[in-house]
């Protein structure tokens, strides 16, 4: 009898995980993260609306298990509709790595089915969807970890602890640098590939003709392509880099400011939008967001990619990269080396530390302990909301006042109309709540 069927790592003791969405992000993040933590969890099912990607993910995971454990492993279930998969009571948790417009609905349905959730950021397509999702997750008592993996990176946690503990004095300004997307050409209508359930892929968004650059690259196995998909640059499915990268860096700013469950009170922005072409998300932009504590946040593609905190007594800079504790470099830096060298005292504020600095392991440990993960649902919703507030200000081209307590713009019907979108039946978060009236 193989040793893997006995003891703590026996299949019966591991968290049974299903994968919803098997594209580029899933392969690089969620699938890799769960496979890396095979002592705690194992994949038992995969789901995708593209049968080519579905088969490729099944083969990837099964091959990894064969290499790790030996022998033939072909027990992974696969399906084209995640709702069928959620009916399987043997599944404990799901990873949702779908396009942005398919985040809130499956997260809600998985929670209602009793599954814990790892959800790629941003939390939702609209602020209203995000609020619906956060409320359902909390009422269901499920663990939800947002894919804001910077919270598990030690340099981001340390930077936020330094700010929280007053190392740069009173915080005054935050500067956030994000990338920007290019515009594209007009794209002609194409036949829908036989391997893609395009109607369901569109989900709650309006019906529009299929063209490859609206969705994701198509290629036959074994040469399945996972290039950056075109939907990231279509406002129908997301807001562009302001949510794509903004959900990461704004989340870190909120963490440092201890405003994870709040948001700005005033937002103004300007942005360039393409005048033609399929890809219509914002181009170059500048955002100003003011918070009730007096901090002003500035966001632009003109700033270096990362987060700079400026206080009365200096500044701290943090971004992604290989971090060496105690070293000032391009990953973590400060106006004075003494800001970084002092550490955090035993009686000072310490933020959530993910085991092994591993965001997926942190999620799995939260499932076991039922304690909050590094990036809980409310924090994820609020960071996404701040991004979407910036997008609304970009689109309207004027200053907007926001009430974070009730999540409404102040005396502004035009701005409040941006909080939701009409949802195409039978899809959408509204349909989920209508079906489960007891949680509304």
N, C-alpha and C positions, 0 to 999 in steps of 0.2 A: 504494500500500500504506500503510495507516495506520501512523503512527510507533509506536503502542502495541504493534505486533507485533514490534518490533525492540528490541534493547538489554536493559538490566537489568530493565525493567518488562515485558518480553515475557511472555505467559502461560506459556511454558515455563520461565521463571525464577522465577515466583511460586509460593508455597506454595499448594497446592490444598486448600481447606478445605471441610468439610461441616458443616452445622448440625443438631444433634439437639435438638429441642424449639424451638418457634417462638412462644412466648408472650410475656408482658409483659417478663420479664427479658431474654430473647433479643433482643428488639427494642431495648430501651434500652441494653443492654450489649454482648453479643457481636456481633450483626449490625452495630451502629453501630461497634464497635471494629475489626472486620475491614474494613468498607467504608472507614473512615477511613485505613486503612493499605493501600490498594489497590496501592501500589508494591511491597509485600512479599508480599501474599497476595490470592487471589481465591476467592470462593465458587463451587463447582461443583455442590453438591447441598444439598438441604434435606430434613428428615424431621420429621414430627409425626404423632401418633395422632389428631389432629383435622384432617380434610381441609379444613375452612374456613380454619383457621389456616395450614395447609400452603400452600394456594393464595395466601393473603394474603402470606406471607413470600416466596414465589417472586416475586410481583409486586413487592413492595417492593425486593428485591435487584436484580431485572432492570431495574426503572425507574431505580434508582440508577446502574447501569452504563450504561444508555442515555443518561442525563443527562451522565455523566462522559465517555463515549467517543463518543457519537453513534451513530446508526444503530439498528437493531433488535437487541436482545439477548434471546434466548429459549432459551438453551442450558443452563439450570439443570435438573439432574435432581431429581426429587422422589419420595419414597417414604413409606410408612406404617410400615415396620419397619426400624429402623436397622441391624439385623443383616444385611439384604441390602446396605445401603449400605457396610458395612464390608468386604464382599467385593471392592469396587472398588479395585484396586491403584493406580489413578491418584490416589486421594485420599491426601494426605499427613497431614492433621490434622483433628481434629473439635473443635467447640465443643459442650459438653453443658450445656444450659440447661433441664433438666427439673425436675420436683418433687423434693424431697429424697429420697424413697424410690427414685428412679430415678437416683441419682448413682453409687454404687459399681459396680453391675453393668455399665453401658455403658462406664465408664472402664476397667474391667478388660478387657472384650471389645475395646475399641478398641486398647488397648495390646498385647494379644495379636495383633491384626490388623496391628500395625506402624504404628499411627497415633499421632502426638503429640496431646496432649489439653489443652484449656482446660476446666476443670470448675468450674461454679458451686459456691459454698459453700452449706451446710456439706458437708464431705467425704462424709458417710455418714449413714444412718439410725441405725446402731448402732455401737458401738465395735468389735465383731468384724468387721463389714463393712469398716470403715475400715482395720483392720489387714490384712485380706485384700487390699484394693485397693492399699494402699501397697506391700505385698510384691510383688504382681504387677507393678505399674508399675516398681519398681526392678529386678526380675529381667528385665523385657523391655527395659530400657535406653531407654525412651521419656521424652520431656519431658512433664511434667504441671505446669501452672500452675493453682493454685486461684484462684478469683475473689475473693480477699482483696485487692481493689484498693487498700485503704488503704496497703499496702506501697509502692505506686508514688506516693503523695501525698507531696510533699516535707516537709510539716509533721510527718507521722507518722514519717518516716525520721529527721528531724532531732531530734525529741523522743526517739526511741529511742537515737540516737547520744549525745545529751547525758546520758541516764541511764547508758548503758554506760560513758561516759568520766568518770563520777563527779561531774558538775556539781552534783548535789544531795546529794553524800555517799553513804553507804550507803543503798540503797533499803530502806524498811521496809514501806510499804503501797501498795496500788494500789486506787483506787476507780473502778468502771466503772458508768456509767449506760446503761441500755438501755430501749427502749420496752416497752409491754405491750399484749397483745391483749384486746379485749372478749369477753365471752361472747355466745352467740347463742340463737336459738329452736330448737325442734324443727322439723325439715323433713321433709315427707312424701315418699314414694317417687314418682319421676317416670320416664316412659319414657326409655330411653337414646337420645340423639340419633343419627340415622343417620350423622352425620359423625364420630362418636367411637368408637374402639375401646376401650370401657370396660374390658373384661377385661384387656387388656394395660396400660391406664393404671393399674389397681390393682396390677399387677405381683406382687411377692412378698408383698404384704400381704393380709389376709383378704378374702374376697368379701363385699361389703356392697351394699345397694341403692343405685341411682343417685339422686342429687338434685343439682341444679345447684350449690348452695352447698357441696357436698362437693368439687367439682372446680374448674371455672373458668366465667366467664360465657359464655353462648351467645348468639349473634346472627348473622344472615345477612350475607354480604358484600353491599355494601361496608362495612357498619357493624359490622365485627368489634370486639368489646369486649375490652379488655385491662385491666380493673379488677383490683384486688388479689384473687387467687383465694382461695376458701374453704378449699382444702386446707391452706393455711398455718396454719389454726386447728384442724386435726384431728390428734390425736396418732397416728393410724394412719399418717400420712405425714411427721411431723416432731415436734419437741419444743416448738415455739413460739418466742417471741422469744429464749429462752436460747440457741438455736442460730442462729436467723435473723439477729439482730444480734450475739449473743455471739460467733459465729465471727469476726467482724471485730475487735471490741475486745479479746477475750482473746488473739487472735493478735498484736495489737500489744503487749500486756503481755508475752507470752512472748518476743517479739522484743527488747524492751528488757531483759528479765531474762537473755537468752542461754539460755533454756530451751525453744527451739523443738522439741527432740526429747525432751522430758520432760513433766512435768505435776505437779500438786499431790500431796501425800502425805496430805492430810486435807481433807474437804469436809463442810460442814454447811449445811442450808438449810431454809427454810420457805416455803410458797407457798399461795395460794388457788387451788383448782380449781373450775370450774363444776360445780354439782350436777345440771344438766340441760341439754339442748340439744345440737345437733349439734357445735358448736365446743367442744372440751374441753381445749385447751392451757392452761397455767398462766396465772393472772392475776397480781396483785401478789405480789412475792416478795422474799426477801433471802437472799443466798448468801455464805458465808465459805469461802475456800479457802486452805489453808496450804501453803507450799512448803518444800522441804528447806533452802533458803538463808536461811530465816527470814522471808521476805516473806509478808505476808498480803494476800489479794485480797478485796475486798468488791464485790458486784454487786447492784444494785437498780434498780427503775424510779423510785425516789425521788431518785436522783442525776441531775445533768445528763447528757445524752447525750454521752459521750466518755470519756476516760481521764485520771485524775489520778494522777501518781506523787509519792509523798511520801518524802523522804529525811531524813537527819540535818541537812542544810544547806539545806532548802527544798523547793519543789514545782514540778512542771511539769504543765500542763494542755494537752491536745490533743484536737481534734475535727475533724469535717469542715467544709468551707467554703472560700471563696476565701482563699488564703494569700499574704501578702506577706512575703518574707524580711526579717528584721530588725525586724519590727513586732509589738508585743504587742497582741493583739486577742482576739476570742472564738474564734479558730481555734487559736492557740498562745499560751500565756501562762506566766508563771512568777512565783514569789514575789519575785524580784529581777530587774530587767531585764538585769543583767550576766550572768545565767545563759544568756540567749538571744543575747547580742551577741558572745560570744567566738569563735564558730565552732568547727570541729573541726580540730585540727592535723594536719599531714602524717603524723606518727608515731602518731596516735591511731587508735582503732577507727572505721573507715568501713563503713557497711552498704551493701547492694546498692542501687544507684541505677538506676532504670528509665530507658531512653532517652526523653527528652521527657516524663518522668513519666507515661508511657502504659503501662498494665498489659498491654494486648493487644499492643502493639509489643514490649514486653519478652518476652512469650511467643514471638512470631515470631522475634525475634533469638536466643532460646535454641534454637529449632528449628534455626536456621542454624549456630550455634556449637557446639551440643550441651553448653553450659554450663548450670548450674542457673539457673532463673528466680527471680524475686523471691519467689514463694510456692510452694516445692516441695512435693511430695506428703507427705513426713513431717511437715513443719511444719503443713500443712493438717489432717492426720489428728490431730495432737496438740492443736491448738486446738479442733477439733470434739470430741475426747475430753473435754477439760476441761468443755466445755458439757454434754455428756451425763452426766458425773459430777455436775454441779450438778443436772441434771434428776433423776437417780437419788436424790440426797439430798432433793430436793423431794418426790418421790413416797413415799419411805420415812420421811421426817420425822425423821431422826436423823443423827448424825455417822458418816461413813464413812471408813475408812482405805484408802488406795490405794497400790499399788506400781507406779510408772511404768515400772520396768525390765521387769516381766513383764506389765504391763497387766491386773492382777487386784486385786480388793478383798482385803484381808487378813482371812482367817478369817471370811468372811461369805458363805455360800452364797446367802442371799436377795438380797444386793446383786449378786453375780456373775451371778445369773439375769437381770439387766437388761442385760447386755453383748450379748445377741443376742435375736433374735425368730425364731419359727418362720417359715420361708419357704414360700410357696404355690407348688407346682409349676405349670408348668415354669420359673418365674422364680427369680431370686436369685443371690447370689454363690456359695452352696454349689454350685449347679448348674453354674456356670462352672468352678469348681475340679474338680468331678467329671468334666467333659468334658475338662479339660486336666490330667490326673493328673500329668503330668511337671513341673508347676510347683508342685504342692502341697507 
